[in-house]
């Protein structure tokens, strides 16, 4: 069973038959978390680093922003029995798309905000594929904890 996570969305599950997948990770960041002991995992697909640019939007959809979405995403996994010390965390995205001049640097800003949040909360990233100028698809198999990244023209690989 495939569970699709849209842009500015997330899903956490303990269904071993599920694969959680998110598409179109350009400057957006996809965060995969998985606890192998309880087989709980999830994906978060956030768009922007800082919810203070639009607090009303953040209230309606906290998953849109790193600073509001990441803490809630981890809490959802903890409610299903995941523990921070056991989590395999993988990060994908943060490309420079539609911004050739680098003026806005949304991908870099997203990544830097994520790193600050993780650092402040003692969360280690096990693997990442960030930057560049490509779109990526990220998927997590809950039966195995395997995380796959697909890049157009470059195929699919496990990270």
N, CA, C and O atoms as a GROMACS GRO file, in nm:
protein
  636
    1UNK      N    1   0.084  -0.118   0.000
    1UNK     CA    2   0.000   0.000   0.000
    1UNK      C    3   0.089   0.125   0.000
    1UNK      O    4   0.181   0.137   0.080
    2UNK      N    5   0.058   0.216  -0.090
    2UNK     CA    6   0.134   0.340  -0.098
    2UNK      C    7   0.057   0.452  -0.029
    2UNK      O    8  -0.062   0.471  -0.052
    3UNK      N    9   0.128   0.525   0.056
    3UNK     CA   10   0.072   0.643   0.120
    3UNK      C   11   0.146   0.762   0.060
    3UNK      O   12   0.268   0.773   0.073
    4UNK      N   13   0.073   0.850  -0.005
    4UNK     CA   14   0.134   0.966  -0.071
    4UNK      C   15   0.132   1.085   0.025
    4UNK      O   16   0.028   1.120   0.082
    5UNK      N   17   0.247   1.146   0.041
    5UNK     CA   18   0.259   1.269   0.120
    5UNK      C   19   0.275   1.384   0.021
    5UNK      O   20   0.370   1.386  -0.058
    6UNK      N   21   0.183   1.477   0.025
    6UNK     CA   22   0.188   1.590  -0.065
    6UNK      C   23   0.284   1.698  -0.017
    6UNK      O   24   0.350   1.683   0.085
    7UNK      N   25   0.291   1.805  -0.092
    7UNK     CA   26   0.373   1.920  -0.054
    7UNK      C   27   0.309   1.985   0.068
    7UNK      O   28   0.187   2.002   0.073
    8UNK      N   29   0.390   2.020   0.167
    8UNK     CA   30   0.342   2.078   0.293
    8UNK      C   31   0.250   1.980   0.364
    8UNK      O   32   0.140   2.016   0.406
    9UNK      N   33   0.298   1.856   0.377
    9UNK     CA   34   0.217   1.750   0.436
    9UNK      C   35   0.310   1.652   0.507
    9UNK      O   36   0.432   1.662   0.496
   10UNK      N   37   0.252   1.557   0.579
   10UNK     CA   38   0.331   1.452   0.642
   10UNK      C   39   0.242   1.333   0.668
   10UNK      O   40   0.119   1.343   0.665
   11UNK      N   41   0.305   1.218   0.694
   11UNK     CA   42   0.233   1.099   0.734
   11UNK      C   43   0.326   1.016   0.820
   11UNK      O   44   0.445   1.002   0.791
   12UNK      N   45   0.270   0.960   0.928
   12UNK     CA   46   0.342   0.867   1.015
   12UNK      C   47   0.256   0.742   1.025
   12UNK      O   48   0.134   0.751   1.038
   13UNK      N   49   0.321   0.625   1.019
   13UNK     CA   50   0.245   0.501   1.021
   13UNK      C   51   0.326   0.389   1.086
   13UNK      O   52   0.448   0.394   1.096
   14UNK      N   53   0.253   0.287   1.131
   14UNK     CA   54   0.316   0.164   1.179
   14UNK      C   55   0.264   0.044   1.101
   14UNK      O   56   0.273  -0.070   1.148
   15UNK      N   57   0.209   0.068   0.983
   15UNK     CA   58   0.158  -0.038   0.897
   15UNK      C   59   0.273  -0.097   0.816
   15UNK      O   60   0.326  -0.031   0.727
   16UNK      N   61   0.314  -0.221   0.846
   16UNK     CA   62   0.429  -0.279   0.777
   16UNK      C   63   0.408  -0.300   0.627
   16UNK      O   64   0.505  -0.319   0.553
   17UNK      N   65   0.284  -0.295   0.581
   17UNK     CA   66   0.256  -0.312   0.439
   17UNK      C   67   0.268  -0.179   0.363
   17UNK      O   68   0.257  -0.177   0.240
   18UNK      N   69   0.290  -0.071   0.434
   18UNK     CA   70   0.289   0.061   0.371
   18UNK      C   71   0.427   0.105   0.324
   18UNK      O   72   0.529   0.075   0.386
   19UNK      N   73   0.425   0.177   0.214
   19UNK     CA   74   0.540   0.254   0.168
   19UNK      C   75   0.491   0.398   0.162
   19UNK      O   76   0.392   0.429   0.095
   20UNK      N   77   0.562   0.486   0.231
   20UNK     CA   78   0.526   0.628   0.230
   20UNK      C   79   0.615   0.696   0.128
   20UNK      O   80   0.736   0.676   0.127
   21UNK      N   81   0.554   0.778   0.043
   21UNK     CA   82   0.630   0.839  -0.067
   21UNK      C   83   0.591   0.986  -0.083
   21UNK      O   84   0.475   1.023  -0.065
   22UNK      N   85   0.690   1.068  -0.116
   22UNK     CA   86   0.663   1.208  -0.148
   22UNK      C   87   0.739   1.245  -0.274
   22UNK      O   88   0.853   1.202  -0.295
   23UNK      N   89   0.676   1.325  -0.358
   23UNK     CA   90   0.731   1.364  -0.487
   23UNK      C   91   0.768   1.513  -0.487
   23UNK      O   92   0.732   1.587  -0.396
   24UNK      N   93   0.839   1.553  -0.590
   24UNK     CA   94   0.864   1.695  -0.619
   24UNK      C   95   0.941   1.767  -0.511
   24UNK      O   96   0.909   1.880  -0.476
   25UNK      N   97   1.044   1.701  -0.456
   25UNK     CA   98   1.131   1.769  -0.360
   25UNK      C   99   1.234   1.850  -0.439
   25UNK      O  100   1.335   1.796  -0.484
   26UNK      N  101   1.207   1.976  -0.454
   26UNK     CA  102   1.302   2.068  -0.517
   26UNK      C  103   1.371   2.144  -0.406
   26UNK      O  104   1.460   2.090  -0.340
   27UNK      N  105   1.331   2.269  -0.384
   27UNK     CA  106   1.385   2.345  -0.272
   27UNK      C  107   1.323   2.298  -0.141
   27UNK      O  108   1.374   2.329  -0.033
   28UNK      N  109   1.211   2.225  -0.149
   28UNK     CA  110   1.150   2.166  -0.030
   28UNK      C  111   1.243   2.061   0.029
   28UNK      O  112   1.335   2.013  -0.037
   29UNK      N  113   1.219   2.026   0.154
   29UNK     CA  114   1.296   1.923   0.221
   29UNK      C  115   1.202   1.810   0.259
   29UNK      O  116   1.091   1.832   0.308
   30UNK      N  117   1.249   1.688   0.236
   30UNK     CA  118   1.179   1.568   0.282
   30UNK      C  119   1.258   1.507   0.396
   30UNK      O  120   1.378   1.485   0.384
   31UNK      N  121   1.190   1.480   0.506
   31UNK     CA  122   1.253   1.418   0.622
   31UNK      C  123   1.189   1.282   0.641
   31UNK      O  124   1.067   1.269   0.650
   32UNK      N  125   1.273   1.180   0.647
   32UNK     CA  126   1.229   1.043   0.673
   32UNK      C  127   1.276   1.004   0.812
   32UNK      O  128   1.394   1.020   0.846
   33UNK      N  129   1.184   0.951   0.893
   33UNK     CA  130   1.223   0.897   1.023
   33UNK      C  131   1.171   0.755   1.034
   33UNK      O  132   1.064   0.722   0.982
   34UNK      N  133   1.249   0.669   1.102
   34UNK     CA  134   1.210   0.529   1.116
   34UNK      C  135   1.270   0.473   1.244
   34UNK      O  136   1.390   0.487   1.269
   35UNK      N  137   1.186   0.408   1.322
   35UNK     CA  138   1.230   0.340   1.444
   35UNK      C  139   1.219   0.190   1.417
   35UNK      O  140   1.108   0.136   1.411
   36UNK      N  141   1.334   0.122   1.401
   36UNK     CA  142   1.330  -0.021   1.365
   36UNK      C  143   1.273  -0.111   1.475
   36UNK      O  144   1.222  -0.219   1.445
   37UNK      N  145   1.280  -0.070   1.600
   37UNK     CA  146   1.231  -0.154   1.710
   37UNK      C  147   1.080  -0.169   1.705
   37UNK      O  148   1.028  -0.277   1.733
   38UNK      N  149   1.009  -0.062   1.671
   38UNK     CA  150   0.862  -0.067   1.667
   38UNK      C  151   0.807  -0.055   1.525
   38UNK      O  152   0.685  -0.058   1.504
   39UNK      N  153   0.897  -0.040   1.428
   39UNK     CA  154   0.860  -0.026   1.286
   39UNK      C  155   0.760   0.088   1.264
   39UNK      O  156   0.659   0.074   1.196
   40UNK      N  157   0.793   0.200   1.324
   40UNK     CA  158   0.716   0.322   1.304
   40UNK      C  159   0.802   0.415   1.220
   40UNK      O  160   0.920   0.434   1.246
   41UNK      N  161   0.740   0.472   1.118
   41UNK     CA  162   0.815   0.564   1.033
   41UNK      C  163   0.724   0.668   0.973
   41UNK      O  164   0.602   0.660   0.979
   42UNK      N  165   0.789   0.767   0.913
   42UNK     CA  166   0.710   0.871   0.849
   42UNK      C  167   0.792   0.960   0.760
   42UNK      O  168   0.916   0.959   0.763
   43UNK      N  169   0.721   1.039   0.682
   43UNK     CA  170   0.783   1.138   0.594
   43UNK      C  171   0.716   1.273   0.619
   43UNK      O  172   0.594   1.283   0.637
   44UNK      N  173   0.797   1.375   0.619
   44UNK     CA  174   0.752   1.514   0.624
   44UNK      C  175   0.804   1.584   0.500
   44UNK      O  176   0.920   1.565   0.463
   45UNK      N  177   0.721   1.664   0.434
   45UNK     CA  178   0.760   1.740   0.316
   45UNK      C  179   0.727   1.886   0.345
   45UNK      O  180   0.613   1.930   0.329
   46UNK      N  181   0.829   1.962   0.388
   46UNK     CA  182   0.804   2.103   0.418
   46UNK      C  183   0.862   2.193   0.309
   46UNK      O  184   0.956   2.157   0.240
   47UNK      N  185   0.801   2.313   0.296
   47UNK     CA  186   0.833   2.405   0.187
   47UNK      C  187   0.925   2.520   0.226
   47UNK      O  188   1.013   2.559   0.149
   48UNK      N  189   0.904   2.574   0.345
   48UNK     CA  190   0.970   2.699   0.384
   48UNK      C  191   1.028   2.687   0.524
   48UNK      O  192   0.980   2.608   0.606
   49UNK      N  193   1.132   2.766   0.553
   49UNK     CA  194   1.200   2.752   0.681
   49UNK      C  195   1.126   2.808   0.802
   49UNK      O  196   1.129   2.749   0.910
   50UNK      N  197   1.060   2.922   0.786
   50UNK     CA  198   1.020   2.999   0.903
   50UNK      C  199   0.873   3.039   0.898
   50UNK      O  200   0.831   3.112   0.807
   51UNK      N  201   0.796   2.993   0.994
   51UNK     CA  202   0.653   3.020   0.997
   51UNK      C  203   0.618   3.164   1.031
   51UNK      O  204   0.503   3.205   1.014
   52UNK      N  205   0.713   3.242   1.078
   52UNK     CA  206   0.682   3.380   1.115
   52UNK      C  207   0.648   3.466   0.994
   52UNK      O  208   0.594   3.575   1.009
   53UNK      N  209   0.679   3.417   0.873
   53UNK     CA  210   0.643   3.495   0.754
   53UNK      C  211   0.492   3.493   0.729
   53UNK      O  212   0.438   3.582   0.664
   54UNK      N  213   0.423   3.388   0.782
   54UNK     CA  214   0.278   3.381   0.767
   54UNK      C  215   0.220   3.296   0.880
   54UNK      O  216   0.188   3.179   0.860
   55UNK      N  217   0.207   3.354   1.000
   55UNK     CA  218   0.159   3.278   1.115
   55UNK      C  219   0.020   3.217   1.095
   55UNK      O  220  -0.009   3.110   1.148
   56UNK      N  221  -0.066   3.285   1.019
   56UNK     CA  222  -0.200   3.230   0.995
   56UNK      C  223  -0.192   3.100   0.914
   56UNK      O  224  -0.262   3.003   0.943
   57UNK      N  225  -0.108   3.102   0.812
   57UNK     CA  226  -0.090   2.982   0.730
   57UNK      C  227  -0.030   2.868   0.814
   57UNK      O  228  -0.066   2.752   0.798
   58UNK      N  229   0.063   2.904   0.903
   58UNK     CA  230   0.126   2.804   0.989
   58UNK      C  231   0.025   2.741   1.084
   58UNK      O  232   0.034   2.622   1.115
   59UNK      N  233  -0.072   2.819   1.130
   59UNK     CA  234  -0.176   2.763   1.216
   59UNK      C  235  -0.262   2.664   1.138
   59UNK      O  236  -0.298   2.559   1.191
   60UNK      N  237  -0.295   2.696   1.014
   60UNK     CA  238  -0.377   2.609   0.931
   60UNK      C  239  -0.300   2.486   0.886
   60UNK      O  240  -0.355   2.376   0.881
   61UNK      N  241  -0.172   2.504   0.851
   61UNK     CA  242  -0.090   2.394   0.801
   61UNK      C  243   0.053   2.405   0.853
   61UNK      O  244   0.139   2.461   0.786
   62UNK      N  245   0.079   2.351   0.972
   62UNK     CA  246   0.214   2.360   1.029
   62UNK      C  247   0.319   2.285   0.947
   62UNK      O  248   0.438   2.313   0.959
   63UNK      N  249   0.274   2.189   0.864
   63UNK     CA  250   0.368   2.108   0.785
   63UNK      C  251   0.436   2.189   0.676
   63UNK      O  252   0.535   2.144   0.618
   64UNK      N  253   0.386   2.306   0.647
   64UNK     CA  254   0.444   2.390   0.542
   64UNK      C  255   0.581   2.444   0.582
   64UNK      O  256   0.664   2.473   0.495
   65UNK      N  257   0.605   2.458   0.712
   65UNK     CA  258   0.725   2.526   0.761
   65UNK      C  259   0.810   2.432   0.847
   65UNK      O  260   0.758   2.348   0.920
   66UNK      N  261   0.941   2.447   0.836
   66UNK     CA  262   1.034   2.365   0.915
   66UNK      C  263   1.011   2.383   1.065
   66UNK      O  264   1.000   2.286   1.139
   67UNK      N  265   1.005   2.508   1.109
   67UNK     CA  266   1.001   2.534   1.252
   67UNK      C  267   0.873   2.489   1.321
   67UNK      O  268   0.874   2.459   1.440
   68UNK      N  269   0.763   2.484   1.248
   68UNK     CA  270   0.638   2.435   1.307
   68UNK      C  271   0.612   2.289   1.274
   68UNK      O  272   0.554   2.216   1.354
   69UNK      N  273   0.655   2.244   1.157
   69UNK     CA  274   0.626   2.107   1.113
   69UNK      C  275   0.714   2.000   1.174
   69UNK      O  276   0.666   1.893   1.210
   70UNK      N  277   0.843   2.028   1.185
   70UNK     CA  278   0.936   1.924   1.234
   70UNK      C  279   0.901   1.877   1.375
   70UNK      O  280   0.891   1.756   1.396
   71UNK      N  281   0.881   1.967   1.472
   71UNK     CA  282   0.848   1.918   1.607
   71UNK      C  283   0.719   1.837   1.612
   71UNK      O  284   0.712   1.735   1.682
   72UNK      N  285   0.616   1.881   1.540
   72UNK     CA  286   0.490   1.807   1.539
   72UNK      C  287   0.504   1.671   1.472
   72UNK      O  288   0.443   1.573   1.514
   73UNK      N  289   0.585   1.665   1.367
   73UNK     CA  290   0.611   1.541   1.295
   73UNK      C  291   0.673   1.436   1.388
   73UNK      O  292   0.629   1.322   1.392
   74UNK      N  293   0.775   1.476   1.463
   74UNK     CA  294   0.839   1.383   1.557
   74UNK      C  295   0.741   1.341   1.666
   74UNK      O  296   0.739   1.224   1.706
   75UNK      N  297   0.659   1.434   1.716
   75UNK     CA  298   0.561   1.400   1.820
   75UNK      C  299   0.461   1.296   1.770
   75UNK      O  300   0.421   1.208   1.846
   76UNK      N  301   0.422   1.305   1.643
   76UNK     CA  302   0.331   1.205   1.585
   76UNK      C  303   0.395   1.066   1.589
   76UNK      O  304   0.328   0.968   1.621
   77UNK      N  305   0.523   1.058   1.557
   77UNK     CA  306   0.592   0.929   1.560
   77UNK      C  307   0.605   0.877   1.704
   77UNK      O  308   0.590   0.758   1.728
   78UNK      N  309   0.632   0.967   1.797
   78UNK     CA  310   0.644   0.926   1.938
   78UNK      C  311   0.510   0.871   1.989
   78UNK      O  312   0.509   0.779   2.071
   79UNK      N  313   0.399   0.925   1.942
   79UNK     CA  314   0.267   0.877   1.985
   79UNK      C  315   0.241   0.734   1.939
   79UNK      O  316   0.159   0.664   1.999
   80UNK      N  317   0.310   0.691   1.833
   80UNK     CA  318   0.297   0.552   1.786
   80UNK      C  319   0.404   0.461   1.846
   80UNK      O  320   0.415   0.344   1.806
   81UNK      N  321   0.483   0.512   1.940
   81UNK     CA  322   0.581   0.429   2.009
   81UNK      C  323   0.725   0.447   1.966
   81UNK      O  324   0.814   0.382   2.021
   82UNK      N  325   0.752   0.534   1.870
   82UNK     CA  326   0.891   0.560   1.830
   82UNK      C  327   0.964   0.632   1.942
   82UNK      O  328   0.904   0.707   2.019
   83UNK      N  329   1.094   0.608   1.951
   83UNK     CA  330   1.178   0.676   2.048
   83UNK      C  331   1.292   0.747   1.975
   83UNK      O  332   1.352   0.693   1.882
   84UNK      N  333   1.320   0.868   2.020
   84UNK     CA  334   1.420   0.952   1.954
   84UNK      C  335   1.555   0.883   1.941
   84UNK      O  336   1.619   0.890   1.836
   85UNK      N  337   1.598   0.815   2.046
   85UNK     CA  338   1.732   0.753   2.045
   85UNK      C  339   1.746   0.641   1.943
   85UNK      O  340   1.857   0.604   1.907
   86UNK      N  341   1.633   0.585   1.896
   86UNK     CA  342   1.638   0.474   1.800
   86UNK      C  343   1.612   0.519   1.656
   86UNK      O  344   1.624   0.438   1.564
   87UNK      N  345   1.578   0.644   1.635
   87UNK     CA  346   1.535   0.688   1.502
   87UNK      C  347   1.648   0.692   1.401
   87UNK      O  348   1.757   0.742   1.429
   88UNK      N  349   1.619   0.639   1.283
   88UNK     CA  350   1.704   0.660   1.166
   88UNK      C  351   1.645   0.779   1.092
   88UNK      O  352   1.532   0.772   1.045
   89UNK      N  353   1.721   0.887   1.084
   89UNK     CA  354   1.673   1.010   1.022
   89UNK      C  355   1.749   1.032   0.893
   89UNK      O  356   1.872   1.029   0.890
   90UNK      N  357   1.674   1.056   0.785
   90UNK     CA  358   1.736   1.081   0.655
   90UNK      C  359   1.669   1.203   0.593
   90UNK      O  360   1.548   1.224   0.609
   91UNK      N  361   1.748   1.284   0.523
   91UNK     CA  362   1.702   1.413   0.472
   91UNK      C  363   1.734   1.424   0.324
   91UNK      O  364   1.844   1.392   0.280
   92UNK      N  365   1.634   1.469   0.246
   92UNK     CA  366   1.648   1.480   0.101
   92UNK      C  367   1.586   1.611   0.055
   92UNK      O  368   1.484   1.654   0.109
   93UNK      N  369   1.647   1.675  -0.045
   93UNK     CA  370   1.590   1.796  -0.106
   93UNK      C  371   1.681   1.915  -0.093
   93UNK      O  372   1.803   1.902  -0.098
   94UNK      N  373   1.621   2.032  -0.077
   94UNK     CA  374   1.698   2.154  -0.060
   94UNK      C  375   1.772   2.199  -0.184
   94UNK      O  376   1.877   2.262  -0.175
   95UNK      N  377   1.717   2.166  -0.301
   95UNK     CA  378   1.781   2.205  -0.426
   95UNK      C  379   1.759   2.353  -0.455
   95UNK      O  380   1.674   2.418  -0.394
   96UNK      N  381   1.835   2.402  -0.549
   96UNK     CA  382   1.816   2.538  -0.598
   96UNK      C  383   1.741   2.528  -0.729
   96UNK      O  384   1.800   2.510  -0.836
   97UNK      N  385   1.608   2.540  -0.720
   97UNK     CA  386   1.520   2.525  -0.836
   97UNK      C  387   1.453   2.659  -0.863
   97UNK      O  388   1.410   2.726  -0.769
   98UNK      N  389   1.443   2.698  -0.987
   98UNK     CA  390   1.376   2.822  -1.028
   98UNK      C  391   1.436   2.946  -0.964
   98UNK      O  392   1.368   3.048  -0.949
   99UNK      N  393   1.562   2.938  -0.926
   99UNK     CA  394   1.629   3.051  -0.861
   99UNK      C  395   1.777   3.046  -0.901
   99UNK      O  396   1.865   3.035  -0.815
  100UNK      N  397   1.802   3.054  -1.032
  100UNK     CA  398   1.938   3.037  -1.082
  100UNK      C  399   2.037   3.136  -1.022
  100UNK      O  400   2.156   3.106  -1.007
  101UNK      N  401   1.990   3.255  -0.986
  101UNK     CA  402   2.080   3.355  -0.930
  101UNK      C  403   2.115   3.325  -0.785
  101UNK      O  404   2.211   3.380  -0.731
  102UNK      N  405   2.036   3.238  -0.721
  102UNK     CA  406   2.059   3.209  -0.580
  102UNK      C  407   2.008   3.321  -0.490
  102UNK      O  408   2.046   3.329  -0.373
  103UNK      N  409   1.922   3.407  -0.543
  103UNK     CA  410   1.875   3.523  -0.469
  103UNK      C  411   1.797   3.484  -0.343
  103UNK      O  412   1.821   3.539  -0.235
  104UNK      N  413   1.705   3.389  -0.358
  104UNK     CA  414   1.620   3.352  -0.244
  104UNK      C  415   1.681   3.241  -0.159
  104UNK      O  416   1.659   3.236  -0.038
  105UNK      N  417   1.757   3.151  -0.221
  105UNK     CA  418   1.822   3.041  -0.151
  105UNK      C  419   1.727   2.964  -0.059
  105UNK      O  420   1.764   2.928   0.053
  106UNK      N  421   1.606   2.938  -0.106
  106UNK     CA  422   1.508   2.869  -0.022
  106UNK      C  423   1.560   2.731   0.020
  106UNK      O  424   1.548   2.693   0.136
  107UNK      N  425   1.616   2.655  -0.074
  107UNK     CA  426   1.666   2.522  -0.041
  107UNK      C  427   1.771   2.526   0.068
  107UNK      O  428   1.766   2.446   0.162
  108UNK      N  429   1.867   2.617   0.056
  108UNK     CA  430   1.974   2.629   0.158
  108UNK      C  431   1.916   2.675   0.291
  108UNK      O  432   1.957   2.626   0.396
  109UNK      N  433   1.823   2.769   0.287
  109UNK     CA  434   1.763   2.819   0.411
  109UNK      C  435   1.680   2.709   0.479
  109UNK      O  436   1.682   2.696   0.601
  110UNK      N  437   1.608   2.631   0.399
  110UNK     CA  438   1.534   2.517   0.454
  110UNK      C  439   1.628   2.421   0.526
  110UNK      O  440   1.602   2.378   0.638
  111UNK      N  441   1.738   2.389   0.459
  111UNK     CA  442   1.834   2.294   0.516
  111UNK      C  443   1.898   2.348   0.643
  111UNK      O  444   1.913   2.276   0.741
  112UNK      N  445   1.937   2.474   0.642
  112UNK     CA  446   2.001   2.534   0.759
  112UNK      C  447   1.904   2.538   0.879
  112UNK      O  448   1.946   2.514   0.992
  113UNK      N  449   1.779   2.568   0.854
  113UNK     CA  450   1.681   2.570   0.962
  113UNK      C  451   1.662   2.430   1.019
  113UNK      O  452   1.658   2.412   1.140
  114UNK      N  453   1.651   2.331   0.931
  114UNK     CA  454   1.640   2.192   0.975
  114UNK      C  455   1.760   2.154   1.062
  114UNK      O  456   1.742   2.094   1.168
  115UNK      N  457   1.880   2.186   1.017
  115UNK     CA  458   2.000   2.151   1.094
  115UNK      C  459   2.000   2.216   1.231
  115UNK      O  460   2.039   2.153   1.330
  116UNK      N  461   1.957   2.342   1.239
  116UNK     CA  462   1.951   2.411   1.369
  116UNK      C  463   1.852   2.343   1.463
  116UNK      O  464   1.881   2.324   1.581
  117UNK      N  465   1.735   2.306   1.410
  117UNK     CA  466   1.634   2.239   1.493
  117UNK      C  467   1.687   2.104   1.540
  117UNK      O  468   1.673   2.069   1.657
  118UNK      N  469   1.749   2.028   1.450
  118UNK     CA  470   1.803   1.897   1.486
  118UNK      C  471   1.916   1.911   1.588
  118UNK      O  472   1.922   1.834   1.684
  119UNK      N  473   2.003   2.008   1.569
  119UNK     CA  474   2.115   2.029   1.661
  119UNK      C  475   2.063   2.062   1.801
  119UNK      O  476   2.111   2.007   1.900
  120UNK      N  477   1.965   2.151   1.808
  120UNK     CA  478   1.910   2.192   1.937
  120UNK      C  479   1.840   2.077   2.009
  120UNK      O  480   1.826   2.080   2.131
  121UNK      N  481   1.797   1.975   1.933
  121UNK     CA  482   1.723   1.862   1.991
  121UNK      C  483   1.801   1.731   1.989
  121UNK      O  484   1.743   1.625   2.011
  122UNK      N  485   1.931   1.739   1.963
  122UNK     CA  486   2.017   1.620   1.962
  122UNK      C  487   1.967   1.512   1.868
  122UNK      O  488   1.961   1.394   1.904
  123UNK      N  489   1.930   1.552   1.747
  123UNK     CA  490   1.886   1.456   1.645
  123UNK      C  491   1.995   1.446   1.540
  123UNK      O  492   2.034   1.547   1.480
  124UNK      N  493   2.043   1.325   1.517
  124UNK     CA  494   2.149   1.302   1.420
  124UNK      C  495   2.091   1.255   1.288
  124UNK      O  496   1.997   1.176   1.284
  125UNK      N  497   2.147   1.305   1.179
  125UNK     CA  498   2.106   1.264   1.045
  125UNK      C  499   2.195   1.147   1.004
  125UNK      O  500   2.318   1.158   1.002
  126UNK      N  501   2.132   1.035   0.971
  126UNK     CA  502   2.207   0.915   0.932
  126UNK      C  503   2.253   0.924   0.787
  126UNK      O  504   2.362   0.878   0.754
  127UNK      N  505   2.170   0.982   0.699
  127UNK     CA  506   2.205   0.997   0.557
  127UNK      C  507   2.130   1.116   0.501
  127UNK      O  508   2.023   1.152   0.549
  128UNK      N  509   2.190   1.177   0.398
  128UNK     CA  510   2.122   1.289   0.334
  128UNK      C  511   2.165   1.300   0.189
  128UNK      O  512   2.273   1.256   0.149
  129UNK      N  513   2.076   1.359   0.112
  129UNK     CA  514   2.105   1.395  -0.026
  129UNK      C  515   2.039   1.530  -0.049
  129UNK      O  516   1.920   1.538  -0.078
  130UNK      N  517   2.118   1.635  -0.034
  130UNK     CA  518   2.063   1.771  -0.040
  130UNK      C  519   2.144   1.857  -0.138
  130UNK      O  520   2.258   1.826  -0.173
  131UNK      N  521   2.079   1.966  -0.180
  131UNK     CA  522   2.145   2.062  -0.268
  131UNK      C  523   2.133   2.024  -0.414
  131UNK      O  524   2.050   1.942  -0.453
  132UNK      N  525   2.218   2.086  -0.494
  132UNK     CA  526   2.214   2.063  -0.638
  132UNK      C  527   2.099   2.140  -0.700
  132UNK      O  528   2.049   2.237  -0.644
  133UNK      N  529   2.060   2.096  -0.817
  133UNK     CA  530   1.949   2.163  -0.888
  133UNK      C  531   1.855   2.062  -0.952
  133UNK      O  532   1.812   2.080  -1.066
  134UNK      N  533   1.824   1.956  -0.876
  134UNK     CA  534   1.736   1.850  -0.926
  134UNK      C  535   1.615   1.832  -0.834
  134UNK      O  536   1.619   1.866  -0.715
  135UNK      N  537   1.509   1.778  -0.891
  135UNK     CA  538   1.393   1.736  -0.812
  135UNK      C  539   1.412   1.590  -0.774
  135UNK      O  540   1.470   1.512  -0.849
  136UNK      N  541   1.363   1.556  -0.657
  136UNK     CA  542   1.379   1.420  -0.607
  136UNK      C  543   1.245   1.365  -0.556
  136UNK      O  544   1.156   1.440  -0.516
  137UNK      N  545   1.234   1.232  -0.558
  137UNK     CA  546   1.124   1.160  -0.497
  137UNK      C  547   1.183   1.078  -0.383
  137UNK      O  548   1.288   1.014  -0.399
  138UNK      N  549   1.117   1.079  -0.270
  138UNK     CA  550   1.165   1.010  -0.150
  138UNK      C  551   1.061   0.909  -0.107
  138UNK      O  552   0.942   0.940  -0.102
  139UNK      N  553   1.105   0.786  -0.075
  139UNK     CA  554   1.011   0.685  -0.026
  139UNK      C  555   1.072   0.605   0.088
  139UNK      O  556   1.194   0.585   0.095
  140UNK      N  557   0.984   0.561   0.178
  140UNK     CA  558   1.022   0.485   0.297
  140UNK      C  559   0.938   0.359   0.302
  140UNK      O  560   0.815   0.365   0.303
  141UNK      N  561   1.005   0.242   0.305
  141UNK     CA  562   0.936   0.113   0.321
  141UNK      C  563   0.927   0.082   0.470
  141UNK      O  564   1.029   0.068   0.537
  142UNK      N  565   0.806   0.073   0.522
  142UNK     CA  566   0.792   0.050   0.666
  142UNK      C  567   0.826  -0.092   0.708
  142UNK      O  568   0.858  -0.115   0.825
  143UNK      N  569   0.820  -0.188   0.616
  143UNK     CA  570   0.854  -0.326   0.653
  143UNK      C  571   1.004  -0.343   0.678
  143UNK      O  572   1.045  -0.427   0.758
  144UNK      N  573   1.085  -0.263   0.609
  144UNK     CA  574   1.230  -0.278   0.617
  144UNK      C  575   1.303  -0.155   0.671
  144UNK      O  576   1.416  -0.166   0.720
  145UNK      N  577   1.239  -0.039   0.663
  145UNK     CA  578   1.306   0.085   0.701
  145UNK      C  579   1.393   0.141   0.591
  145UNK      O  580   1.461   0.242   0.610
  146UNK      N  581   1.393   0.076   0.474
  146UNK     CA  582   1.476   0.124   0.364
  146UNK      C  583   1.420   0.254   0.308
  146UNK      O  584   1.299   0.271   0.294
  147UNK      N  585   1.512   0.345   0.276
  147UNK     CA  586   1.476   0.475   0.221
  147UNK      C  587   1.535   0.484   0.081
  147UNK      O  588   1.653   0.456   0.060
  148UNK      N  589   1.450   0.525  -0.014
  148UNK     CA  590   1.490   0.531  -0.154
  148UNK      C  591   1.476   0.673  -0.206
  148UNK      O  592   1.382   0.744  -0.170
  149UNK      N  593   1.570   0.714  -0.290
  149UNK     CA  594   1.565   0.844  -0.355
  149UNK      C  595   1.568   0.821  -0.505
  149UNK      O  596   1.650   0.746  -0.557
  150UNK      N  597   1.476   0.889  -0.574
  150UNK     CA  598   1.473   0.881  -0.720
  150UNK      C  599   1.496   1.021  -0.775
  150UNK      O  600   1.430   1.117  -0.734
  151UNK      N  601   1.590   1.031  -0.868
  151UNK     CA  602   1.619   1.156  -0.936
  151UNK      C  603   1.601   1.131  -1.084
  151UNK      O  604   1.649   1.030  -1.137
  152UNK      N  605   1.531   1.222  -1.153
  152UNK     CA  606   1.509   1.201  -1.297
  152UNK      C  607   1.643   1.191  -1.368
  152UNK      O  608   1.732   1.273  -1.347
  153UNK      N  609   1.655   1.091  -1.453
  153UNK     CA  610   1.777   1.069  -1.528
  153UNK      C  611   1.887   0.999  -1.451
  153UNK      O  612   1.989   0.962  -1.508
  154UNK      N  613   1.866   0.981  -1.320
  154UNK     CA  614   1.971   0.921  -1.238
  154UNK      C  615   1.924   0.792  -1.169
  154UNK      O  616   2.002   0.727  -1.099
  155UNK      N  617   1.798   0.756  -1.189
  155UNK     CA  618   1.748   0.633  -1.133
  155UNK      C  619   1.715   0.642  -0.984
  155UNK      O  620   1.710   0.750  -0.926
  156UNK      N  621   1.692   0.523  -0.925
  156UNK     CA  622   1.654   0.512  -0.785
  156UNK      C  623   1.766   0.444  -0.710
  156UNK      O  624   1.824   0.346  -0.758
  157UNK      N  625   1.796   0.495  -0.590
  157UNK     CA  626   1.901   0.437  -0.509
  157UNK      C  627   1.862   0.446  -0.361
  157UNK      O  628   1.787   0.534  -0.320
  158UNK      N  629   1.916   0.353  -0.285
  158UNK     CA  630   1.892   0.353  -0.141
  158UNK      C  631   1.991   0.447  -0.073
  158UNK      O  632   2.109   0.451  -0.109
  159UNK      N  633   1.940   0.522   0.025
  159UNK     CA  634   2.033   0.605   0.105
  159UNK      C  635   2.024   0.563   0.250
  159UNK      O  636   2.094   0.620   0.335
   0.00000   0.00000   0.00000
